[in-house]
Every structure is written in C-alpha cells, then in structure tokens.
Amino acid sequence: EKAGYKHFMAKEIAEQPVVLGDAIRHYVQGGAINLPESLDFTSVDRLTLVACGTANYACMVAKYWFETLAGLPCDVDIASEFRYREPPMSPTSIAIFVSQSGETADTLAALRYVRDKVAQVVSVVNVPTSSIARESDVALPILAGIEVGVASTKAFTCQLTVLALLALKAAADRGRIDAGQLAAHLADLALLPGLLNQALARSDEIAVLAERLAEAQDVLFLGRGAMFPLAMEGALKLKEISYIHAEGYASGELKHGPIALIDRMVPVVVMAPHDRLFDKTVSNMQEVMARHGQVLLMTDARGAEEAGMGTWRTLVMPTVPDLFAPILYAVPAQLLAYHTAVAKGTDVDQPRNLAKSVTVE
Ligand code: M6R
C-alpha cells in the first residue's frame, strides 16, 4: 500500500501534485468556481474558522485570504478554546470547520455550539461521511484520498486549496474582484500541481540538510504574513515526528522574546518567498545571523540572489504567485520534518503518544 515508499508520509507528500489537481478540477469547471449555490458570501458580515492542529494552521492562512481578497473580517480559533469560551456569534455570519478526519471531538463540539447561532455552517473535510460533514449545512470534500500518516500532509495542502477557492468565491460574490481578476487567480492556482512537483524534486537536497537538523535540540521557524502560519505548521511537523523541540514565530515577534534563544546551536528556518514583506523578513533574518544563528532560508531565485549570502543554507523554491505561496512552501516544510525524522530513526507514520484522529477531548 505504500506504493514503493518507505513510509505512508513519504507517499502522501509525493501525492500532493495529483490530489491537488483533483481538487482543482472538481472545484473549478469551465473557468468558474464550482461550489454549492447555497453558499453565498454577499451579505455575510463575518467569518469564523475553527479547527485543531494542522487544520487550524490552514484556517490561519485562510484568514489572510478572506480578509485581503474579500474584505471579510475573519476570526480563527482552536476548537478546544472556542467551544468553552462560548463566544458571541453574529447571526449573519458563516462558520467554517476544517477537519481531515471529520471526527475531531473538539471541532465537532464547536460546530454544535454555533449550530443555531450563525447563518450557515460549512465544513471542509476529507471524510465526506464523517460526523462533522453530516452535521454541517454545506460539506466540502478536500479530495485528498485516505491519509494514513499521523502527520497531516496532503490534507493540509488540499484544505488550503479549498479554502483559497472559498476566499475567491467570497471576493467575487462581494464584488471585490471582477471576472478578469478571478480568471487570473484561477490560472495561478492551476500552476500549483506543477510547482509542487518542482518542490518535491528538492527532496534529496533537503535530506542532506536534515542530517544536520537531526542533531539540533531546538529549531525556530519564522515567517511573515500568510507564511507565519506556515512557520507554525513547519514547527508542528518537526516536533510531531522527530521529537525535536520546534517553535513557529511571526518574524516580527522575534525581538519580543525568542531572539534570546539564538546561538550557534539553534537552526532557524526562515520561510520567505520574495513578496512585499520580504525585506522585513530579511532584516529579522540578519538579526539572527548577527547572533550566530544558523539560518536555513527557504525562498525563490530572486530572494536567494538578494539575501542568500551568509545563511547556513538557502533552499531555492520555484517562483510562485504570492497568494498561493503557503501551499507551495508546505512541501519543503513537510520534507524537512520527514527527512529529519528518518535521520533520527523515529517512527514516522506512528509517532509516540499521537493518534490519527482525536475523538476524545
Ligand atoms: O482530523 P483533524 O483534521 O480534525 O485533526 C486535527 C489535528 O489533530 C491534526 O491536524 C494533527 O495536528 C496532525 N497530527 C498534524 O500533523
């Protein structure tokens, strides 16, 4: 079943170009977004996105998309906090629950909490027959196929793809983008399977870096804007399967505390495509290097040319439209965690203390 791969996680990472292509073909047809007609963002005043773990990081990326593309205020919360805080909900808002399994106890309880308090309950799930899918007004499958590895990989990029399409639909419904702009974004999205393949081709190079990372006690991940949740996702992947302590931080927060950790023993992974915030991230990176932190810069060719000097290593990713960079940069983050775990000899697919589906709180 592993189709020649050593681990399910490796297989699932490698499947991403194909499953992402499937999701895009399902949700984009004839040049238009194919989502249920009942899903309409025109008169919605607010969105709430709730999930756990990796799915929560997908929600955090989506917040950047919904706010910048559609101008919709967006709250994101982890389900275990949301459900007990009993937050007031706007009756004209939509609540979106993201879950690979569709059975996560806290996410399901959060869904039940909002049930009669919002205009519509939407779920983004991998298992269409799951409890979360069944109890929502609109259930959108991410079409990733069965995910066996405890560390979520292809489900994450497929969740992001569906959320990106929801954000584009919201932007179109609300008149924030015209038909031409929508078509341009959809054309960009269609580039992703090919770009993901190019990122996967970096696997051997990443395996070499991972040999070094496997010796670290602590690793920091930094990112800005929509790359901030990616930094947290990269850290979560690494700690889950390699048991190395890792933290994801917004680059701008570095000087508010975590910079105290930096010395030559702490690798710092900087996830920074050459976007409008690149210079700011680079100046944070230089603060790390000035304190002898070992920087692994993940960027594109332009970023590498401008800022690749003096890093420990620079990993050059293909150039990707800014909006969809989080989908592409998930791949090197996953590969880095995977190869580090393999170098350490841990149980990649079934890490200690973790379950694939967390059905108890
Ligand atoms: O099935 P769900 O998407 O609701 O699961 C949520 C989290 O338990 C899950 O993403 C977890 O964080 C993964 N092990 C991350 O790799």
Boltz pocket constraint, residues with backbone or C-beta under 6 A from the ligand:
constraints:
  - pocket:
      binder: B
      contacts: [[A, 52], [A, 53], [A, 54], [A, 55], [A, 98], [A, 99], [A, 100], [A, 101], [A, 102], [A, 103], [A, 104], [A, 107], [A, 150], [A, 151], [A, 152], [A, 153], [A, 236], [A, 237], [A, 240], [A, 355], [A, 356], [A, 357], [A, 358]]
      max_distance: 6.0
